[in-house]
Every structure is written in structure tokens, then in C-alpha cells.
Amino acid sequence: MDDSTKKLIDEEQLVNDAFQHLVDTYLASRHRKKVEIITKAFNFAKQAHKGVKRLSGEPYIMHPIAVAQIACEEIGLGSTSICAALLHDVVEDTDYTVEDISNIFGPKIAQIVDGLTKISGGIFGDKASAQAESFKKLLLTMSDDIRVILIKISDRLHNMRTLGSQQPNKQYKIAGETLYIYAPLANRLGLNKIKEELEDLSFRYEHPEEYQKIVHQLQQTQSQRESVFEEFTQPIREELDQMGIDYTIKARIKTPYSIWRKMQNKHIEFEEVYDILAVRIVFKPKSIEDEINECFRIYVSASKIYKPHPERLRDWLNHPKANGYQALHVTLMSKSGQWIEVQIRSTRMNEMAEQGFAAHWKYKEGGKTTADSEDELEKWLHTIKEILDDPQPNALDFLDAIKLNLYASEIFVVTPKGEFKTMPADCTALDFAFSIHTFLGSHCIGAKVNHKLVPLSHKLQSGDQVEILTSKTQRVQKEWINFATTAKAKGKIQAIIRREEREQQKAGEEMLLDFFEKAEIEPNSINIDKLCDLHHIKYREELFQAIGCKNIILGNADLNVLQNKSSKNSSWTNFLPFLKKKDTSSKEEKEESQPKIDRKKILVLNEENIKNYKIETCCHPIPGDDVLGYIDHSGHIHIHKRQCHVADRLKAGDGNHIIAVNWDLHKTLFFPATIKICGIDNIGILHGITDILSEEMNINIHKVTISTQDGVFNGEIQLSVHDVEDVKTICGKLKKMKGIEEVTRID
């Protein structure tokens, strides 16, 4: 037997073993056993993808099998979804059509495959808004069948698990898109485990060194956590055993990504993250009706052993999160003086937390009611539809609007009639008004919160009773956008303002044409541009709007400019409103000055070429930071930190213009960096700081700002450094100074 034949036999065995594992997982589930149609879908997909390989070198059919495995095992979907997952790339990658799928497998599977095909095309497209457009399609398909998005998330999870075979620039694009869109979406649908894995995998590829460092630190401190867990849970176990409760207690460890985010946000070290360990109690209730009471009984018994934190009781039992999550969270003080969070859930609640709306689907199919969570999903889908109905001028703005609602924490607000409404945390009275009705939001003048008059910008707290005050003469104000926080309110305000601006532009355009006609001047683009120059206005639509809302009154000054330099030869066809002035230089001329870049290779920044690229000021990257490059539409390359908020938007909305970048600088160039310091105010503290930086370390200080209050000082120092190592050395030296409590680098 030759090597090629042996390889084919091995591949065949690999594929068959993977499919058999899928069938075994399905047979172990509580779904109706429809193995025949699953086998039929497998054989069909296997034949359709015959001979095709993935970048990793394995047969392509392994990908659909893996997606179906995730959908079945980790999300809990049934035969229809498994078949759709096995077939999800057939229509896009082969000559088969949706009609073929419908004829062979029925309309329901075909509808899901069609939904998956529609949303896959744009994800890796070349246009700037490709991902955003694809995300719109993805959200639109959700209202048809939620299983489309659940399979798409399964597809993304497998792509992330096999991301190592991709080029670095593709890794950053896909990882960024995953963090920006898919992880929040998984979270919103209650898929907590998948959300965490998507975040961790993205973190692993975007910041490999930080990821490995935190994983290593978790391994080093594992035995210490295990002993804390055993010591803490032992008396709780004894109490629960006496109560006759059927339970399991697990240690819940914070993920590397969430640890890193906390370290970044709070500017702390790994050792200072106190809540790495949490305890989860999952019990089997005697009945569904009694499970909430049983949660509270467990809480009472645990709080007799350990003192609870009075402000950290989170009751999501009677008011579940919008994604259906139910649990009771309490933080208890251990005997060793450490706060430890305890999460109490029933087995049903745990399944909901792991599988999200897929579990609701299953319970619904099983004849049990989950009306509240189904209603929440419908409300959310309705909000998404409203945003989709209003076309955004910028696709990235659309992504931001959706993302506002994906990760939002929730509070409960009460209407004057006593009805509870779920709202995102940090929402304002204005957000609440728009959540009830667009008319109410657009005509509101203020609110009464707990019977006290407050402005529209007032932030609401959980339990507030809110009454919105309106006036028929009130109009939407532009400044409202600054304190609206929900996607719905922002979307509606922007839509109303844009509509009014379009009306003003149309009126201004008509007034301008009338002015030209009376003055017997040709209404061409050259003359309109002259008026733009006269009034220092960049775009013609801005001129129309200024005329329409009477900010500009056309008169003699305009006539003088037009009559002195007016061109009579231009035709009416040159009058092109709503177009920006064009750059007349050719694409070839623009690109000639730009260095040629191979996007598949890693761009190395060195002393010779760094002047060709723009080091962005939004995040101030310096050598040693994890960075990436963004090629704009003029061919210029912008260097961002990989975790920069601007880079996050670019990875998600324009990922095909992302390139991988590394530093190769040898402490010859200087870069700006800002150090934040705080500590106990005492005489000579500033002198000591400048001594260390200027005299001892020979650092060039550009600016120092220090403020003190009640014996505590806060300050920022802008200085020049070679790289991240310099910053670490500076921070280390300053931390050793008496009185200084915290030293961190800020962007």
C-alpha cells in the first residue's frame, strides 16, 4: 500500500470517527432520535466537499462536523440544527442550491441553510462595511429562526479554535471581529461558556505574551486556590448535607481574558485581582415551583456560616437578566479574610446559563413554559429591527449602536402604573422615555423620579419609579445624543435629526436655486463651491442646510463673489448637490508615494521605515506594545495598539485592511509616554520624583501636572522613552519611593 492510499484511508477513518462522536453525543441528548436524516445530511455534505482541504490540511468536511458537534453538545440543539450545521457551507462553496437542499431535506433545514449562506458572504468581503452589512443580515435572520445565529456562533467558535492556521493579519481581523460582535452576541443570547471561550481565544491571538503570562500565573497559584476552595466549602457542604439537598459545588475560576481586562481597567497586577475564585452551588430542586425558595434557603444557611457583603447580593431569580439568566449571587467573607462570591442555581437555571436561548427552546418544546425569557428575546429582536429600519450613514456607527445593548448590565425601573421595565445600567430618563415610545421620547421635557423633578440627563437607579413629562412644542435637541446611552434612543434621536437636516437641506437648495435664478447666474457646481469658500464651508450639503435654517442669508456679498468670478460656460449638469469635493489626484499618484506592502507578511517597524507610518495618538503605541497596522483608503498605514478602542472598531468593521506589525527598534528613537502617579502628599515628593527621572535615569520630562486634596496627590508626567521596558523601569523605580502608592502608564 503506497503512502497516498494510506493517507486517504486515515483521512476516511478520521472523518468517520468524528461523525460517530457527533451521533453518540446526539443519542445521549434528550432530543427525539432522528439519526437517519443526520446521516443523510453528513453523506450529502461529505460528497459535496469531496477533495477540498482546509488551511490546516484536514478534509473540509471536518469543519461542518465540528460545527454540528458544538451546536449539539455545547448549545444543546437538535436534529434540524445538526443537519443545517452539516450543510451550512454547501450552497456557498458548491454548485448545489437552496432549492436542492429543500427538495432533499425539507423547507425548514433549507431555510436555516439559506440564512447561514446569506450572512456568510460579507464577513470576509473587501468593502469597508462588509462585516457591518453582514452583521445586519445576521440580525435580520434571527427573527426568522434563532437557530441561524446559534449555528453561526458555533461556526465562529470552531473557526477561532482553528485560527492558528491563518496568517497573522487574518488572525487579528477575525479575533477583533469576534470580540466586537460574536462574544457580545453570545453573551446576549445567554451562551456564557461560549462567550468566555470566544473572548479567551481572541485574547490568545491578539496578545499572546500576556495570555501565556496569565495562564502561567493561574497554574502557579492553582494549589493555593484549591486549598482556599476546600476550606471555604467544607462547612457549607456539611450544612447542605444536613438539609438533605442534592447538590454539587464547583470552583469557578475567572478566565484569562476577564483577569486581563480587570488588570487593564483598574491598572492593577495579577496578584491584586481578588475575585479570581468564585464558588458555584448547583442543586436539583424537589420541584420547579420550589426552586426559587430553595435558592434562598441555601443562601440563608451559607450566610449563617460566613458574613455576607451587604451591597453584593444579586437577585436574578425573580427578575432574570434579559438573556434569561437566573441565579442568586452573594459575596461572603471567608475565615481567611477574603471576599468570595457564591453563585446559587438550580440544575435548570444552570442549563439555561450554559446553553442560553437554546435551552429555552428545548424546555418550550418539552411543554414547559418559559414565556418571560421568550418575551425578552422578542423585545430585543424588535429593538434590533427598529435600528435596522433606519439606515445608518456609517456602518461602524451601526455596529456601535448594536453593541451598546449587547453587553449592557441591567436595572429595573418602575412605570407610574407599577409595571417593571428592564433597562441597561447607566441609562437616563431620556432613554426610558424612548424605550416606552418614540413620540414620548421626542417630546419629553423632563421627568419625575420617585416624585422629584429631574432633567432628562438624570441617570436612573434600579427600583426608581419614573414619570416622563412632555410638551407638544418640544423638539429633539442635538445635545441629547450626548446623554442618551441606549441604542434605541441614540438611533431615534439621530434619525429625527437627520430627517430635519434633510428637510433643511432641501429648503436651502430651493432657496439657493431661486437666488441664482433672480440674479441670472448659472446654478453650476463651480458657483456653489465659490459660496462654500466664501462662508468657510467644506461641503455643499452643509451650505444648503445653513441656508435652509437661516444661518446664512444670501445677499450682496454672495452676488459680488459670483459676478466677479462667475463662469457662464458650465452647464446645468455640473450642479451636483450632496457630493463632497473630489480629490483630483489619481489613485496611481497617491499610491506612488506609499511603500508597497504585502498584507500577508508581517510589517516590521525599524529606524529606517518608521517615518513612513503614522503612530496614532488615540493609544500612543510605543516599541514593546502589541500593535497592528491599518491601511486606509489612501494607502497610508496607521499603527494602533491591538487593544485600542479605535482598532477594535477597525478590526470588526474593516478587517481586510488590517496587517500584522512587529517592532525592530534598538533604543535609538524616543516616543511619548504618560505616567500616572498617586500617593500620600508630603513635602519634597515632587522634587524626589524629578530627581529620579532627570538626575538618576536621565529621562526627558515634557510636562508635569500634580493636584492634591485632603493629603492625597494625583499627577501625570509626560516624558520621552525608548520602549515599554523603559516605562516598566521608570514605574518600578517610582513605586519604591516613600509615599507613592500607585504608578501606571496611561494612553
MOKA-V526010 format. One record per backbone hydrogen bond with DSSP energy under -0.5 kcal/mol. NH is the residue of the N-H (numbers start at 1). CO is the residue of the C=O. E is the energy in kcal/mol with one decimal. If there is no record, write none. Layout:
BEGIN
NH,CO,E  NH,CO,E
END
This chain:
BEGIN
6,2,-2.2  7,3,-2.4  8,4,-2.0  9,5,-2.2  10,6,-2.5  11,7,-2.5  12,8,-2.3  13,9,-2.2  14,10,-2.4  15,11,-2.5  16,12,-2.5  17,13,-2.5  18,14,-2.0  19,15,-2.3  20,16,-2.4  21,17,-2.1  22,18,-1.7  23,19,-2.4  24,20,-2.6  25,21,-2.3  26,22,-2.3  27,23,-2.7  28,24,-1.5  29,26,-1.2  34,32,-1.2  38,34,-1.2  39,35,-2.7  40,36,-2.1  41,37,-2.3  42,38,-2.3  43,39,-2.6  44,40,-2.1  45,41,-2.7  46,42,-2.8  47,43,-2.0  48,44,-2.3  49,45,-2.3  50,47,-1.1  52,49,-2.1  54,58,-2.5  57,54,-1.8  60,52,-2.9  62,59,-1.7  63,60,-2.1  64,60,-0.7  65,61,-1.9  66,62,-2.2  67,63,-2.5  68,64,-2.5  69,65,-2.3  70,66,-2.2  71,67,-2.5  72,68,-2.2  73,69,-3.2  74,69,-0.5  74,70,-1.7  75,70,-1.4  77,71,-3.0  82,78,-2.3  83,79,-2.7  84,80,-2.2  85,81,-2.7  86,82,-2.3  87,83,-1.7  88,85,-0.8  90,87,-1.5  91,87,-0.6  93,89,-2.6  94,90,-1.8  101,97,-1.8  102,98,-2.6  103,99,-2.5  104,100,-2.0  105,101,-3.5  106,101,-0.5  106,102,-1.7  110,106,-1.7  111,107,-2.5  112,108,-1.8  113,109,-2.5  114,110,-2.6  115,111,-2.2  116,112,-2.3  117,113,-2.4  118,114,-2.4  119,115,-1.6  120,116,-0.8  120,117,-0.6  121,117,-1.0  123,120,-0.6  124,120,-0.6  125,122,-1.9  130,127,-1.7  133,129,-2.9  134,130,-2.4  135,131,-2.5  136,132,-2.1  137,133,-2.1  138,134,-2.5  139,135,-2.4  140,136,-2.4  141,137,-2.2  142,138,-0.9  143,139,-0.8  143,140,-0.7  144,141,-0.9  145,141,-2.1  148,145,-2.2  149,145,-0.5  150,146,-1.7  151,147,-2.3  152,148,-2.1  153,149,-2.4  154,150,-1.7  155,151,-2.6  156,152,-2.5  157,153,-2.4  158,154,-2.1  159,155,-2.2  160,156,-2.3  161,157,-2.1  162,158,-1.3  163,160,-1.3  165,162,-1.2  166,163,-2.0  171,167,-2.3  172,168,-2.3  173,169,-1.8  174,170,-2.9  175,171,-2.8  176,172,-2.7  177,173,-2.5  178,174,-2.1  179,175,-2.4  180,176,-2.2  181,177,-2.5  182,177,-0.9  183,178,-3.1  185,181,-1.9  186,182,-2.8  187,183,-2.4  188,184,-2.6  189,185,-1.6  190,187,-1.6  191,186,-2.8  192,190,-1.8  192,353,-1.4  195,191,-2.7  196,192,-2.4  197,193,-2.0  198,194,-2.8  199,195,-2.3  200,196,-2.5  201,197,-2.7  202,198,-2.2  203,199,-2.6  204,200,-2.5  205,201,-1.6  206,202,-2.3  207,203,-2.8  211,207,-2.5  212,208,-2.5  213,209,-2.2  214,210,-2.4  215,211,-2.5  216,212,-2.5  217,213,-2.3  218,214,-2.5  219,215,-2.1  220,216,-2.3  221,217,-1.7  222,219,-0.9  225,221,-2.1  226,222,-2.5  227,223,-1.9  228,224,-2.0  229,225,-2.8  230,226,-2.6  231,227,-2.4  232,228,-2.5  233,229,-2.7  234,230,-1.6  235,231,-0.6  236,232,-0.5  237,233,-2.9  238,234,-2.0  239,235,-1.8  240,236,-2.6  241,237,-2.7  242,238,-1.8  243,239,-1.5  244,240,-0.5  244,241,-1.1  245,240,-2.0  246,284,-0.5  247,245,-0.8  248,282,-2.1  250,280,-2.6  252,278,-3.5  253,251,-0.6  254,276,-2.6  259,255,-2.4  260,256,-2.6  261,257,-2.7  262,258,-1.9  263,259,-2.4  264,260,-2.5  265,261,-3.0  266,262,-2.5  267,263,-0.8  268,263,-1.4  272,269,-1.5  273,270,-1.6  274,272,-1.0  276,273,-0.6  278,252,-2.0  279,341,-3.1  280,250,-2.9  281,279,-0.5  281,343,-3.3  282,248,-2.5  282,280,-0.6  283,281,-0.5  283,345,-2.2  284,246,-3.1  285,283,-0.7  290,287,-0.8  291,287,-0.5  291,288,-0.9  294,290,-2.2  295,291,-1.8  296,292,-1.8  297,293,-2.0  298,294,-2.3  299,295,-2.1  300,296,-2.6  301,297,-2.2  302,298,-2.3  303,299,-2.5  304,300,-0.9  305,301,-0.7  305,302,-0.6  306,302,-2.4  307,333,-0.5  309,331,-3.1  310,308,-0.5  312,309,-1.4  314,312,-0.6  314,329,-3.0  315,313,-0.6  316,314,-0.9  316,327,-2.2  321,325,-2.1  324,321,-2.3  328,344,-2.1  329,314,-2.6  330,342,-2.5  332,330,-0.5  332,340,-2.9  333,307,-2.3  334,332,-0.7  334,338,-2.8  337,334,-1.8  340,332,-2.9  341,277,-0.6  342,330,-3.7  343,279,-3.3  344,328,-2.9  344,342,-0.5  345,281,-2.6  345,343,-0.5  347,283,-1.7  350,346,-2.5  351,347,-2.1  352,348,-2.3  353,349,-2.4  354,350,-2.0  355,351,-2.9  356,190,-0.7  356,352,-2.3  357,189,-1.9  358,355,-1.6  359,356,-1.1  360,356,-1.3  361,357,-2.3  362,358,-1.8  363,359,-2.7  364,360,-2.5  365,361,-2.6  366,362,-1.9  367,364,-1.7  368,363,-2.5  374,370,-2.2  375,371,-2.8  376,372,-2.2  377,373,-2.3  378,374,-2.4  379,375,-2.6  380,376,-2.4  381,377,-2.8  382,378,-2.3  383,379,-2.1  384,380,-2.4  385,381,-2.4  386,382,-2.1  387,383,-1.9  388,384,-2.5  389,385,-2.2  390,386,-0.7  390,387,-0.8  391,389,-0.8  398,394,-1.6  399,395,-1.9  400,396,-2.3  401,397,-2.5  402,398,-2.3  403,399,-2.7  404,400,-1.8  405,401,-0.6  405,402,-1.3  406,402,-0.9  407,403,-1.3  411,423,-3.1  413,411,-0.5  413,421,-2.8  414,464,-3.2  415,419,-2.6  416,466,-0.6  418,415,-2.2  421,413,-2.9  423,411,-2.5  425,409,-3.5  427,424,-1.3  429,458,-1.5  430,456,-1.8  432,428,-2.0  433,429,-2.1  434,430,-2.1  435,431,-2.0  436,432,-1.2  437,433,-2.0  441,437,-2.2  442,438,-2.8  443,439,-1.2  444,441,-0.9  445,469,-2.8  446,469,-1.2  447,454,-2.0  448,467,-3.0  449,447,-0.6  449,452,-2.8  450,448,-0.6  450,465,-3.1  452,449,-1.4  454,447,-3.2  458,455,-1.7  460,427,-2.8  463,412,-4.1  464,461,-2.1  466,414,-2.7  466,464,-0.6  467,448,-2.5  469,446,-2.4  471,443,-2.4  474,471,-1.1  480,477,-1.4  481,478,-1.4  482,479,-1.6  483,480,-1.5  484,480,-1.2  490,486,-2.5  491,487,-2.7  492,488,-2.5  493,489,-2.6  494,490,-2.6  495,491,-2.2  496,492,-2.6  497,493,-2.6  498,494,-2.8  499,495,-2.3  500,496,-2.4  501,497,-2.6  502,498,-2.7  503,499,-2.1  504,500,-2.5  505,501,-2.8  506,502,-2.4  507,503,-2.3  508,504,-2.8  509,505,-2.7  510,506,-2.1  511,507,-2.3  512,508,-2.4  513,509,-2.3  514,510,-2.1  515,511,-2.1  516,512,-2.6  517,513,-2.5  518,514,-2.4  519,515,-1.8  520,516,-0.6  520,517,-0.8  521,516,-2.5  524,522,-1.9  528,524,-1.8  529,525,-2.3  530,526,-1.6  531,527,-1.6  532,528,-2.0  533,529,-2.4  534,530,-2.3  535,531,-2.1  536,533,-1.1  537,532,-3.2  540,579,-0.6  543,539,-1.3  544,540,-2.4  545,541,-2.3  546,542,-2.5  547,543,-2.3  548,544,-2.8  549,545,-2.4  550,547,-1.3  551,546,-2.1  552,546,-1.7  554,552,-0.6  559,555,-1.9  560,556,-2.8  561,557,-1.8  562,558,-2.3  563,559,-3.2  564,560,-2.0  565,561,-1.4  566,562,-0.7  568,566,-0.6  574,571,-1.9  575,572,-2.0  576,574,-1.3  577,575,-0.6  579,576,-0.8  584,582,-0.7  590,586,-2.1  591,587,-2.4  592,588,-1.7  593,589,-0.8  594,591,-0.9  599,597,-0.8  601,598,-1.6  603,660,-3.1  605,603,-0.6  605,662,-3.0  606,604,-0.6  610,606,-1.9  612,609,-2.2  613,610,-1.5  614,637,-2.6  615,613,-0.7  616,614,-0.8  616,639,-2.1  620,616,-1.1  621,616,-0.5  625,622,-2.5  627,625,-0.6  628,640,-2.1  629,659,-2.8  630,638,-2.1  631,657,-2.8  632,630,-0.7  632,636,-2.8  635,632,-1.9  638,630,-2.5  638,636,-0.5  639,614,-3.2  640,628,-2.2  640,638,-0.6  642,626,-2.6  644,641,-1.3  648,644,-2.2  649,645,-1.5  650,646,-2.1  651,647,-2.9  652,648,-1.8  653,649,-2.7  654,650,-2.7  657,654,-1.9  658,655,-1.5  659,629,-2.6  661,627,-0.7  662,603,-2.7  664,605,-2.7  671,721,-3.1  673,719,-2.4  674,746,-0.8  675,717,-2.7  676,744,-3.9  677,715,-2.6  678,742,-2.0  679,713,-1.9  680,739,-2.9  681,711,-2.5  685,682,-1.7  688,684,-2.4  689,685,-1.9  690,686,-2.5  691,687,-2.1  692,688,-2.0  693,689,-2.3  694,690,-3.0  695,690,-0.7  695,691,-1.0  696,691,-2.3  697,692,-1.8  699,693,-3.4  701,699,-0.7  702,718,-3.1  703,718,-1.6  705,716,-2.4  707,714,-2.9  709,712,-2.8  712,709,-1.8  713,679,-2.5  714,707,-2.8  715,677,-2.7  716,705,-2.3  717,675,-2.6  718,703,-2.9  719,673,-2.7  719,717,-0.5  720,700,-1.8  721,671,-2.7  724,623,-2.7  727,723,-1.4  728,724,-2.5  729,725,-2.3  730,726,-2.7  731,727,-2.9  732,728,-2.5  733,729,-2.3  734,730,-2.6  735,731,-2.3  736,732,-0.8  736,733,-0.6  737,734,-1.6  740,737,-1.4  741,678,-2.1  741,739,-0.6  742,678,-2.1  744,676,-2.6  746,674,-2.5
END
